[in-house]
Amino acid sequence: MSTLTPFLAHLQIILGIAFTATFLSISILLCLLLCVLQFTPAIKHADTQASYRLWNRCFSISLLLTFAMTEPILLQLSALWPTIWNYSEGNVGLLLFIGTLLGMLTQLGFLRASLYEKYTLSSLKHRISSVLACISFLILIYLALLSSYWLIRPNIANFSSFFQEEIIIISLLIIASGSLPVGLIMLSANAWHARLAPLHQGNQLIQKIATSLTWFGVVLFTLFSLFIPYRLPEFWIWSIAQHGWISSLFFIGLICSLILITIISIYYQAIQERTVPINLITPYATVLALLTPACLFALLSDYVLTNNWAIGIYFEGIQLNNVLISLILFIIIYIVLMFAFISIIYQSAHKPLIERIHHKEDQ
Amino acid sequence: MTDILTHLANSLGTTIDAPDFWLPLVCYGLLLLTILGSVLLEGFDIGLGFLSFFFGHKRIMPLLYRWREINQFWLLFTLVLFICAFPKAWTYLAHMLYFPLTCIAIGSLCRIIGYELWLRADQASTHHFANLFRIGSVCTIFGYGWTLGQFCVSFQEELPYQIYAFMIALASFIVYALVGACWLAMRLRDDLQRQAITLAKYLVRFAALAIILDLAGLVLSNPGILNKWIAYTRLINFIYYWVIILIGFIVLEILIKRCLHYVHQADKRKHAILYSLPFATCLLLTVIILPGFAYSYFPFFVYGELSIWESISSIDTLSILWHSSLICLPIFALFVLYLYWGLWGENKQNQ
């Protein structure tokens, strides 16, 4: 019983972090992709605009999920490890305060039109706000990582220095790690759409981008899993011993992604001509897309937390039943939200998104 | 007031104009202001989430559209401000409030995502996401109510106190439903308005009882707080406070009955101000009641154990927070004003 309670407490926190990190990586990559797409000549075409609207919707849901998760993570961390805020002499709190204000500026200011689908693609205002949103979003990720770093390693953190190369590299890795889920979700939504109608020009462009992203993602995650032991020597031994099923899920996901992208690349032309029933595997591809990076994020976060916090997650006084109940509730919510996310993307892929979502206000 | 502050400063071995005395006090004020703002501006939203169980999501949820985007931030903003300014108090409270905080976390997540997915879903599947939003609202109300209950019983863990806190959590559903119903009465001019006013008429006395339950629990469960309210000449203030709250609820009931009387008339536009008054009275009562809670605990976060000055991590952090607030808060206040513009009065889109 004494070992089960901290294990469940750890599990509750790492699942929250993994869920958030996965959607964060999807959001930032889509934000950058959509911003770039706006400045290409292809955006003038109606089909590309339809694709833009679909992936803008995916981005908005993903970003809202990410932002919505910050409160539960803060509350979970605070409830399960109450002393966490005492180590950093208020610096982390200050960073969180600045980050919250920046988050509000990003969501309610720069991204307001995109998130609530009230934009005109050709307008300069929308393009400028997209660029500003990308910049503020990148700063936000940097601040979030810096505050995590200060929390995890208060003894060696330099609170006077806001600029840390290590954090910039990790930020870039988080953006790059979005390539596997974004690529696979795009591919599966396209295949789902291909079941009903031929892929139009916009979808074909997305198909190309998605194939490249998925290959990049598979290679990146493979390299990542191979090179992690150079930085964290005991990582895989520790992961398999502590979280065998999460490690297995990661490797199975990675292998399946590799097989899937190989099949899609071989039958690329046939998919476009709808002669291969690739859509049969698409729902599984989307689940894979979300689970594979989430597993790695979960393992990495637990490894870092366990090996850097001198005392581990504080759990004294919190009973096993309480942790178990809240863990079960959170797992149910994560599963519901993942399937809700997938179902909305598939629903949206069925028809062109020409209506603005606020039409529901006038009903 | 100055006497009390001077006395407090002297007891801490400092002076009233020393930053290590007034900075925590100012940040405490900011925190209270944020909590008050969130209760005033987000309360109706949470209440309507709960009421959508009875009035149906197709009518209720579109009404919330304009304020959902800003309402998502109140909890996060309050949490971060609390953590930033008073990390030690947060540490203590977070540990004491494990389940209420879990309820609030689940509620907040379900409300945000439920609403956003509801906006984007096909007509056939909107009810799933509406249910997510409703469940989130129930969890949020219960979590907030439970937290308030724990404060009212001064975090005492014995079973009778916990049952009392649980009763306060249940009673908070009535209060939130009343606020939501009064907002609907102000906002709509159709059959739903009549239903909302009728519901408010039934709820108002129970809401008054719920507030009495809260305040009585707060005063009676802790001798220190009781002493603070009734000792010496303060008893008269205590009586005034209760009388004002009582009058507030009587006025609210009269206003609701007047609204119900006029709601059957053909030209409802004549009484636009009257329909706004119950909601305004609810807000006014909140503005009166919340400072009472703050006064009861002042200058402590956990009565007799952890004061405002013991809860900070460093004066430097508070100083940065205060200076950044001086720049950010006026902008933030204007932005909030802009976003909440149109909250008051009738919903023109329903005409």
HADDOCK unambig.tbl for C-alpha pairs under 7 A between the chains (distance, minus, plus):
assign (segid A and resid 65 and name CA) (segid B and resid 113 and name CA) 6.54 0.50 0.50
assign (segid A and resid 68 and name CA) (segid B and resid 109 and name CA) 5.58 0.50 0.50
assign (segid A and resid 68 and name CA) (segid B and resid 112 and name CA) 6.44 0.50 0.50
assign (segid A and resid 69 and name CA) (segid B and resid 109 and name CA) 6.54 0.50 0.50
assign (segid A and resid 71 and name CA) (segid B and resid 76 and name CA) 5.80 0.50 0.50
assign (segid A and resid 71 and name CA) (segid B and resid 105 and name CA) 6.31 0.50 0.50
assign (segid A and resid 72 and name CA) (segid B and resid 105 and name CA) 4.53 0.50 0.50
assign (segid A and resid 72 and name CA) (segid B and resid 106 and name CA) 6.90 0.50 0.50
assign (segid A and resid 75 and name CA) (segid B and resid 101 and name CA) 6.37 0.50 0.50
assign (segid A and resid 75 and name CA) (segid B and resid 105 and name CA) 6.58 0.50 0.50
assign (segid A and resid 78 and name CA) (segid B and resid 91 and name CA) 6.67 0.50 0.50
assign (segid A and resid 78 and name CA) (segid B and resid 94 and name CA) 5.59 0.50 0.50
assign (segid A and resid 79 and name CA) (segid B and resid 94 and name CA) 4.83 0.50 0.50
assign (segid A and resid 79 and name CA) (segid B and resid 95 and name CA) 5.08 0.50 0.50
assign (segid A and resid 79 and name CA) (segid B and resid 98 and name CA) 5.30 0.50 0.50
assign (segid A and resid 82 and name CA) (segid B and resid 91 and name CA) 4.54 0.50 0.50
assign (segid A and resid 82 and name CA) (segid B and resid 92 and name CA) 6.85 0.50 0.50
assign (segid A and resid 82 and name CA) (segid B and resid 94 and name CA) 6.15 0.50 0.50
assign (segid A and resid 82 and name CA) (segid B and resid 95 and name CA) 5.70 0.50 0.50
assign (segid A and resid 83 and name CA) (segid B and resid 91 and name CA) 5.63 0.50 0.50
assign (segid A and resid 85 and name CA) (segid B and resid 87 and name CA) 5.67 0.50 0.50
assign (segid A and resid 85 and name CA) (segid B and resid 91 and name CA) 6.86 0.50 0.50
assign (segid A and resid 86 and name CA) (segid B and resid 87 and name CA) 6.38 0.50 0.50
assign (segid A and resid 86 and name CA) (segid B and resid 88 and name CA) 6.48 0.50 0.50
assign (segid A and resid 89 and name CA) (segid B and resid 313 and name CA) 5.38 0.50 0.50
assign (segid A and resid 89 and name CA) (segid B and resid 314 and name CA) 6.39 0.50 0.50
assign (segid A and resid 90 and name CA) (segid B and resid 84 and name CA) 5.91 0.50 0.50
assign (segid A and resid 90 and name CA) (segid B and resid 313 and name CA) 5.71 0.50 0.50
assign (segid A and resid 90 and name CA) (segid B and resid 314 and name CA) 6.72 0.50 0.50
assign (segid A and resid 90 and name CA) (segid B and resid 317 and name CA) 5.98 0.50 0.50
assign (segid A and resid 91 and name CA) (segid B and resid 317 and name CA) 6.86 0.50 0.50
assign (segid A and resid 93 and name CA) (segid B and resid 80 and name CA) 6.70 0.50 0.50
assign (segid A and resid 93 and name CA) (segid B and resid 83 and name CA) 5.64 0.50 0.50
assign (segid A and resid 93 and name CA) (segid B and resid 84 and name CA) 3.82 0.50 0.50
assign (segid A and resid 94 and name CA) (segid B and resid 84 and name CA) 5.41 0.50 0.50
assign (segid A and resid 94 and name CA) (segid B and resid 317 and name CA) 6.97 0.50 0.50
assign (segid A and resid 94 and name CA) (segid B and resid 321 and name CA) 6.98 0.50 0.50
assign (segid A and resid 96 and name CA) (segid B and resid 80 and name CA) 6.32 0.50 0.50
assign (segid A and resid 97 and name CA) (segid B and resid 80 and name CA) 5.71 0.50 0.50
assign (segid A and resid 97 and name CA) (segid B and resid 81 and name CA) 6.40 0.50 0.50
assign (segid A and resid 97 and name CA) (segid B and resid 84 and name CA) 6.79 0.50 0.50
assign (segid A and resid 100 and name CA) (segid B and resid 77 and name CA) 6.74 0.50 0.50
assign (segid A and resid 326 and name CA) (segid B and resid 102 and name CA) 6.89 0.50 0.50
assign (segid A and resid 344 and name CA) (segid B and resid 121 and name CA) 6.19 0.50 0.50
assign (segid A and resid 357 and name CA) (segid B and resid 119 and name CA) 6.23 0.50 0.50
assign (segid A and resid 357 and name CA) (segid B and resid 120 and name CA) 6.29 0.50 0.50
assign (segid A and resid 360 and name CA) (segid B and resid 62 and name CA) 6.06 0.50 0.50
assign (segid A and resid 361 and name CA) (segid B and resid 62 and name CA) 4.48 0.50 0.50
assign (segid A and resid 361 and name CA) (segid B and resid 63 and name CA) 6.56 0.50 0.50
assign (segid A and resid 361 and name CA) (segid B and resid 65 and name CA) 6.46 0.50 0.50
assign (segid A and resid 362 and name CA) (segid B and resid 349 and name CA) 6.28 0.50 0.50
